[in-house]
Amino acid sequence: MNSGRKELVAFYNVENLFPPDPPPVHKLDPTLSGLNNWNEKRYRNKLFKISHVFQLIKESEGVLPMLIGLSEIQGQKPLDELVQLEPFSTNYGVMHYDSMDERGVDVALLYDREKVEIISSEPITYFFEIPDDDPANYDTTRDILFCKVKVSDVLLNVFVLHLPSKREKDVNKPKRDYILKDIRERIQKLQSDGEMILLMGDFNENPNEENLMNLLYDENFNKTLTNPYIDLFNNKLFSTFHYNDGLLFDQIIFSKEFFNSDNVVRFKKASVYNVEKLGSWDKKFYGRPFRTYAGTRYLGGYSDHFPVFAELILDK
């Protein structure tokens, strides 16, 4: 089977898509969002910017992604308001759960109702004990969203994640290690039942790092997943930056069935959507994403990450 229709799946870390803060009683009161002067006008501009990104993708690729993973969302409100805008225009549904993350940051999945059927969904929550005498003292992180979906009568297991960040000399690495080990075990169980896997998110690790390389293999060292973003990273394609370092933390990973030429749903290619319109206006930061904030300074851009997407071929 060589013919078929083109479809896209995408992931986008949208950099703090939070509801607007209520006006503070006192000028120095802390805000719910943690952002500086995050008001209705800036919130509306942010929603427009994110929807515009997908309008640009539709114009350049000829189709909107049928599945869109999002991270750095706070609550249901921004998602419901986002899918009311063009190019979604209420054709898209939203899968989202409030997580126990300390900043209230969540992941979500948008899906084209005409192409995707949600069979089931659930959040995967992780608790990490903090060494302390109080047994109730624990740390939380962002949930992983797990959905079973049907596309052209094919069942796909979709994981959307935003792993703990690399900060403060990577104090969160043990958390990422634990979560990825757990996800690897879940994936192997699903694959033992012959099910297809689609894993997308901000891994806070580059595709060539040990954790992500290990994820691709089962306990017998058989390769069960393919990460097309390894090649993109080796070719110096980046989705975000930290100081002088280009990073490709945003990735979409596929189970081996996507590469079977007889399969109804097949992988074709992966991309980082780093078009100039989403880039910084500052010549000093040319080629980097045009972000919403730089520290506490409001810039009014899209996000500090570029979106990533993969092209699939679907047969009837």
C-alpha positions, -999 to 999 in steps of 0.1 A, spaced: 0 0 0 17 31 -12 -12 56 -15 -31 72 13 -41 106 28 -17 128 46 -23 134 83 -2 152 110 4 147 147 20 175 167 33 186 201 38 221 214 51 234 247 32 267 247 50 284 275 26 292 303 -8 293 287 -26 304 319 -59 321 326 -55 359 333 -48 369 369 -74 389 388 -63 425 394 -41 425 426 -53 443 457 -18 456 463 8 462 436 33 437 450 8 409 457 19 375 443 -1 364 412 -17 330 406 2 326 374 35 337 388 38 359 357 43 397 356 11 416 349 -6 386 332 -39 404 323 -68 398 300 -52 416 271 -20 396 272 -39 363 277 -61 370 246 -30 379 226 -14 346 237 -45 326 227 -44 343 193 -7 336 189 -11 298 196 -40 295 173 -21 314 146 8 288 149 -16 261 138 -31 283 111 5 286 97 10 248 99 -23 243 80 -12 267 53 22 252 49 12 215 52 -23 216 37 -38 200 68 -42 206 105 -28 180 129 -55 156 139 -38 151 173 -21 179 192 -3 174 225 2 206 245 22 213 276 25 242 301 -13 247 303 -31 257 334 -66 245 337 -95 238 313 -104 274 305 -75 283 281 -81 250 262 -118 255 258 -112 291 245 -84 280 222 -104 255 203 -131 281 197 -107 300 175 -97 296 139 -84 272 126 -100 248 151 -135 264 151 -151 240 175 -142 209 154 -116 199 180 -122 182 213 -100 186 245 -87 159 268 -72 174 300 -69 166 337 -58 190 365 -25 178 378 -10 182 413 20 201 400 30 228 424 24 255 397 -8 238 384 8 231 351 -8 204 330 -6 186 296 -35 182 272 -45 166 240 -65 183 213 -81 160 187 -101 164 155 -135 150 163 -141 140 126 -109 118 125 -102 107 160 -124 88 185 -114 88 221 -119 53 236 -106 61 271 -83 85 289 -66 89 323 -39 109 340 -8 90 353 3 107 385 36 104 403 45 112 439 80 116 452 89 114 489 110 142 503 134 129 530 117 141 562 102 129 594 67 138 581 53 109 561 29 133 543 58 153 530 60 145 493 67 163 460 45 161 429 51 168 392 31 171 360 8 142 352 12 122 320 -19 120 299 -27 86 285 -54 81 259 -66 52 238 -78 66 205 -91 52 173 -80 65 139 -93 48 108 -103 19 130 -68 15 143 -62 17 180 -34 40 191 -21 44 227 -11 81 231 11 94 259 14 132 263 41 142 288 62 171 302 89 156 323 105 174 353 128 202 341 166 204 340 173 231 365 195 237 396 222 213 383 195 189 372 181 181 406 151 165 389 170 138 370 160 110 395 124 119 389 128 117 351 147 84 355 118 70 375 90 82 352 107 70 321 114 36 336 77 33 345 65 45 311 89 20 294 73 -8 314 38 4 305 47 5 268 62 -30 269 30 -43 284 9 -27 257 33 -39 230 31 -75 243 -6 -72 235 2 -60 200 -9 -24 205 6 7 187 22 34 207 26 72 201 46 91 227 49 129 225 61 156 248 88 178 263 112 152 277 136 178 291 163 156 276 177 155 241 170 124 220 205 110 222 206 110 260 208 77 279 172 77 293 157 82 259 179 58 241 170 31 267 133 38 262 136 25 226 145 -10 237 128 -38 257 145 -57 285 159 -82 259 175 -53 239 150 -56 211 142 -23 195 105 -16 199 103 22 195 118 46 169 126 82 177 130 102 144 141 132 164 176 116 169 184 124 133 170 159 135 191 166 166 222 153 149 215 177 121 213 206 146 176 211 144 164 225 178 131 232 194 143 254 223 175 270 236 192 275 269 219 302 268 241 291 239 229 255 238 204 243 212 181 216 226 155 192 211 135 183 242 103 182 222 99 149 204 74 124 190 83 87 193 66 58 175 62 21 179 76 -2 152 42 -8 137 42 27 122 71 16 100 53 -15 86 45 -8 49 13 -29 52 0 -10 82 -31 13 78 -13 41 97 23 47 87 51 71 96 65 93 68 86 121 83 93 142 114 98 180 116 106 209 139 84 238 129 110 265 132 97 289 106 109 325 106 74 339 116 77 321 150 113 333 155 127 361 176 127 396 161 160 404 179 189 398 155 210 386 185 185 357 190 179 350 153 167 314 147 153 311 183 116 310 192 99 344 199 89 339 235 62 354 255 84 364 285 121 367 290 124 364 327 99 389 340 100 410 309 69 407 286 78 403 249 45 392 236 57 363 215 44 328 208 64 305 231 100 297 241 97 264 222 90 257 185 63 231 178 72 197 164 51 175 142 52 142 123 36 134 90 16 101 87 1 83 58 -34 68 65 -52 43 42 -89 37 44 
